[in-house]
Amino acid sequence: MFRYSNILFSVLIAVVVTLLTSCNTTTTEEDTQDYCYISEMTIGSLQRTIVKRVDHDKTITTRSIIYTTGWPFTVDQINNKIYNRDPLPTGCSRRTLLSITYKGKNLLYRPHSASEAFGWIAYSSSDSIDIPEDGGVDFLVNGADGSSRVYNIQLNIHKQERGDWTWHDKSKGLNMNDWTEARITSIGDKVFLYGRNNNGWQSWCSTDGGAWESLTLSGLPETAAVASIVSDGEKLYTYDGKGNVWQSENGAVWTEQGITDVKRLVCVTAARLYDIKDGELRSTSLNEDTEWRNEVLDNTPLSMGNFIDVDSVRCLFYETSNYLKRILLVGTLKHPAKDELTAPEWCKMWTAPEDEARREWNYFTPLWVNKLGLPDMKPLAVQRSGSQLVGFGGATTNTPAITPLNLLYVSDDNGLTWRTDGLNYLPDELWGKNCAWLSATTDADEYVWIVARVNDTETYVVRGRQNGIGFDYLQEGQE
């Protein structure tokens, strides 16, 4: 019995020793495999240099220090990459101190674009290292056992200021200099451009302005009102010289709708068409009876023809995030008094479709009471991009005069107040030039498109939006 107990004890001892040896071997292999690696990296503060316009042809340069604790760096051990997912603000320097936690015998670095002959430089936390935009910097970790590992370090910096606007000329391929009037509008991501010269209609379509496709119009009379083409986001509408309404789903083929007696079409929603006749705003249903009814302000017909230029009226129909639908109507004063400096504005709001017809309009307090109004510019345009309304236009109709096609005015409260930061301007193609007419629209990607006749000799199409709209934080910038 004693002999069998000794044998059993010996067997157990052998098993335990085998297991311990196996565990030690596994740990040693893991230590060897991961002996050289970078586990963490932070960077020092950065100098930021920003050049801002304070006028169209004047700039100021400001310098500040960015403390980078809010921009952590990701260490990707699978792909041997180190980078900041959230790019730093534009204008940041690419030269900085690096604090790197690593395991290994030593740490070396060199620019990623350097040749093999360049050689490696010993890393020190007191070194100010330049991280080029093209390729970044490679860091080599050497292990005591002869193993090594190379990491690529990138410093992502936004190429644009989030709050700035970026504009691009989209006129290439268009011959518009003989146009006497034009209209730009959109359905989803498609932008439609209509113009008329002495020979009749011209029409084009594009999604990004890189290439314009000529449209062959069908059904639309030559007497159709170019400047009054409006969109409800899904269809286009206009009217002819006899006051008959025409509709198109693709911008090319137009059909008569059976609505008559239109005088000045200004807006269309999913349910109603809005028109100005004899200076009074009225509307009719698109889906039921086509009887015109007066729009109402303070229980009386909304009459505007006595004090605004009816041809200057612009309407903006949109829906806010709380499902509230709105129409903003703006116009230019006919004969402004000395202290009347603001464009008149009216607003209508509703939620349920059946409420649209019976809702009354609100009139916004003008500038001589409210000091934050939209300047009374002529011509005038208002669009919605992102969560803001954007207004711009030609010269003011009163003194003090402002430069035509100059600053962008924005509203964060749906047109009640307007402001400008004095930094965002319309593009060089338009800036400061006398403007005979202009038209604007916003596409599905929140780009604002403008077609404008300037200095009586040139017509441009430009596209722009605030850089912060659609920002992708995994990339350095956008158009």
QUIGIZI-V158352 format. One record per helix or strand of 3 or more residues. SS is the DSSP state (alpha for helix, beta for strand). FROM is the first residue (numbers start at 1). TO is the last residue. If there is no record, write none. Layout:
ss:SS from:FROM to:TO
ss:SS from:FROM to:TO
This chain:
ss:alpha from:2 to:33
ss:beta from:37 to:43
ss:beta from:46 to:55
ss:beta from:58 to:66
ss:alpha from:68 to:70
ss:beta from:74 to:76
ss:beta from:81 to:83
ss:beta from:95 to:103
ss:beta from:106 to:111
ss:alpha from:116 to:118
ss:beta from:128 to:130
ss:beta from:137 to:142
ss:beta from:148 to:153
ss:beta from:165 to:169
ss:beta from:181 to:187
ss:beta from:190 to:197
ss:beta from:200 to:206
ss:alpha from:226 to:228
ss:beta from:236 to:239
ss:beta from:245 to:248
ss:beta from:253 to:256
ss:beta from:265 to:268
ss:beta from:272 to:277
ss:beta from:280 to:285
ss:beta from:308 to:319
ss:beta from:325 to:333
ss:beta from:345 to:350
ss:alpha from:353 to:355
ss:beta from:377 to:385
ss:beta from:388 to:396
ss:beta from:409 to:411
ss:beta from:435 to:442
ss:beta from:448 to:454
ss:beta from:458 to:466
